[in-house]
Amino acid sequence: MQSVWALLSFGPEGWGDDIAYGVLVTVSLALVTLPLGLLIGFLVALAKQSSEASMRLAGNIYTTIFRGLPELLTLFLVFYGAQIGIQQAVRLVRPEAVVEINSFVAGMIALGVVFSSYASEVFLSAFRAIPRGQYEGGFSVGLSPRQTMRLVILPQLVRIALPGLSNLWLILLKDTALVSAVGLTDIVRQSSIAARVTKHAFMFFGVACLIYLALAIISSFGIHAIERWVGKREAQR
């Protein structure tokens, strides 16, 4: 029987390389999903506080759907359903064409829309916490609506929304494990393969747990550093 260190070693005899690659895929997926989710969430929050009833309705429908659906089901809908839809559309132009959605892209889109649906509520709460006088003050000194948003509102919005967005980041980091269900070689999938091959399921899944905990701890340090930086910037204003 191979020792624990031999199984976790790097090289042809161990699984260290495979698990390390899974960590890289997991972190990469979370990092590319984050800006997508933040952007969509911010736009949805703007829509939900718009004066246009149709925009508010569209924003409410969006958040209701993606907050109500299980993340795994959303992933399957994107990976399988979107693939079928795109393929049918492409075949209208090129009947022989075959379209396949990469599992990484499917995971990014699915996790991005779920993240954005929750982030929009965080942004919306932050918008409502900013006094209306802040907008009027920007307009009174000659700033345009866009300049007021960029120079006056956004700095305050970031400070208010940061704690909620930080929690969503940690949730996103854990939700990346779902993408192993569509074949992405992340931490969970690599650990699962190693467990099946070596029959050491408890050890490899235990290692996966420790890796996720380590990523969460590192993220917490990073979040605290960002909060201190934002606090200093706000104090200097």
Secondary structure, DSSP 8 states (H G I E B T S, - for coil): ---HHHHTSSSTTSSHHHHHHHHHHHHHHHHHHHHHHHHHHHHHHHHHT-S-HHHHHHHHHHHHHHHHS-HHHHHHIIIIIIHHHHHHHHHTT-TT------HHHHHHHHHHHHHHHHHHHHHHHHHHHS-HHHHHHHHHTT--HHHHIIIIIHHHHHHHHHHHHHHHHHHHHHHGGGGGGGT---HHHHHHHHHHHHS-HHHHHHHHHHHHHHHHHHHHHHHHHHHHHHHHHHHH-
